[in-house]
Amino acid sequence: MKLRLHAFEAASRANGPGVRAVLWTQGCSLGCVGCFNPETHDGGGGEELDVEALVGRVRRLAGGIAGVTVSGGEPLQQARPVMEFLRRVRAETGLSALLFTGFTWDEVARMPEAAGIAGCVDVLIAGRFEAARRRATGLCGSANKEVRFFSARYGPADLAGVPVAEAWIEAGGEVRVSGIDPPALRDRRA
């Protein structure tokens, strides 16, 4: 089974409690105004990877991370491979899982894959980003977001303790940012 992926980060602190592997899926048709990840919207972009290969990456990291976070793009527009990935991570590693979706909980609950979410996701953050209701705390970009806890692993205090942003400086000087409220970077070349 294939999953279209925008990016993978092996060690993030701003995408859920503790150090986490993060997958950003590629493709989103929801069109939230002010989305932080517009480069993930094109469904033909990114790269297509086997779920098996992604599970293998996470398995190799399992001793050094608290869990995985799946964000986007819109992960549930690839619900079958995303849920297969999360089921396998849970079964093979026992790591925690956090899932961001722009769909509301009511929309998610109507999806055929919804029945499996509680068994492989600890925290679901649901709802479209609404710039006018910007919040950027507790892993919620806007006040309309609904947080569902499906296990006792985490609670509101755990989400409140997550840094709002982080940055990585690549060997070539490229700066990447992530988190619920990362700073906007401008090209500062002379």
N, C-alpha and C positions, 0 to 999 in steps of 0.2 A: 504494500500500500504506500502511495506517495503523498507527501505533504509539500506544498509550495511555501518556502521559507524566505523571509526577508533577511533575517540576521539571527545569530546565535551568540550569546555571551556566556562564558563559563562561570564567571564569578561577579555577581552584582549584589549590591547592598541596598539599592534604591527601588527594587521591584518586588518587594515582599520581605517578610521577617527573616533575618539572618542572611547568610551568603547563599545566593540562588543562581542556578542556571536559568537563563531566560531565552525563550524562543519567541521571535516576532514573526508572525505569519505574514504572507504576502497576499494581498487582495482584500478590498473592502468596498462595498457599494453603498454604505450608509450615508456618506457625505456629511459628517459632522463639521460645521463651520468652526474653524479654529483648531482642528485636529493637529496634535503635535507630530504625528507620523504620516503626513500626506504622501511621502514617497512609498509607503506600503500599500497604497490604494490600487495601483495597477495590477490586475489579476494575472497578467502575463509576465510581470517582473519577477525578481528574486530567482531562486533556484529550486528545482524539484528534487527532493531527497526522499529516500526510503525511510519509513517510520523505524524500521529495524536499525538503520544507521544512527538515527537520532537517539534512540533508546540506548544504543551502545555508547554513544558519547556521554550520556548522563550516567550510565552504569560506571564508567571509568572515573567520573567525578564524585560519585556517591559518598566517599569517605570524607570529602572536604566541603560539602554543601549541605544546607538544611532542606533544600527542596528545589522545585522547578516552578517557574512562572511562565504562563503562555499568554502572550499579548498580540497585538497586531498593528496593522491590518485588522481584520475581523476573523478571529479563530473559528467561530462557529459557522462561517461560510465554508469551512472545510471540516465540518463536524465529525465525519466518520474517521478521517486519519488523526485528527486532534484527540478524539476520545480514545482511539486505539493507542496512541502514544501515552496518554495519561493513565489508561488502564495498565499498560505494560510497566510504566515507571512505578506505579503503586505496587504491583504484584512482584516485580523483580528487585526493587530497591527499598520500598517502604518510605521513600522520601515524601515530604509534604508537597501539595500542589495548589497553586493559586491560578485562577483563570479570569482574565479580563474579557469582557464582551461589551459591544455597543448595543446589543439587543437588551430589551427590558426583561425582567424575570418572567413576566407573562408570556412574552414571545419565546423565551427559552423553554418554558414549561410545555409549550405546544410542539416542540421539536421531538422527533422520534428518539434522539440521543439523550434527551433530558433525564430519562429514568436512570441512566448510568452515572450522571454527574455526581450525585451524593456519595457514590462508592469510590470515586477516584479523585475528587477535588475537595480540599479542605475549606477554601474560601473562593467564592464567586463574587466578582464586582461587575454589576450589570447596569446598563443604561447608556444612551448616547451622550456624548460630551455636549454640554450646553454652555457656550462661552459666557452668556449673560448670567449664569449661575455658578461661575468659576469659584472653586473652593481650594483645590490643590493641597489638601491635607488628608492624612489617614488613607492614602492610596486612592482617593476619590478626586478626580479632576474637576467635577462639578457637583453641586448640592443635590441634584436629582439622582445620583448614582445609588443603587441599592446594594448593600453588602449582605451576603448570605454566608453564614458559617455552617458547614456541613460536618464538622468534627470539633472536638474539644481542644485540638492542637493550638488554635489561635483564638484570640478575642480582640475586641476593639483596641485595647491598650497595645497589643502587638503591632497592629497596623499604624497606630498613632506614633510609634517609635521608629518607623522606617524613615530614613532621610528622604527629603523631597527631591534630591538630585544627586547625581554623581557625574564625574567626567573621567575619561580615559584619554591619555595622550599616546598615540601610536608611535612606533619607531620612526616613521617618516614625518612626524610632526602633526599629523591629522588629529584633531580633537573631536571626540564623540561624547555626547551627553545623553543621559537617560534619567528617568524618574518621573514623578507625577508633576513636578514643577521645575524642569531644567531651564537654565538660562538660555536665552537665544544667543547664538554665536554669529558674529559677523566676520566677513573676510577682512582681515586686518593687514593684508599685504601692502607694502609701500608702493 
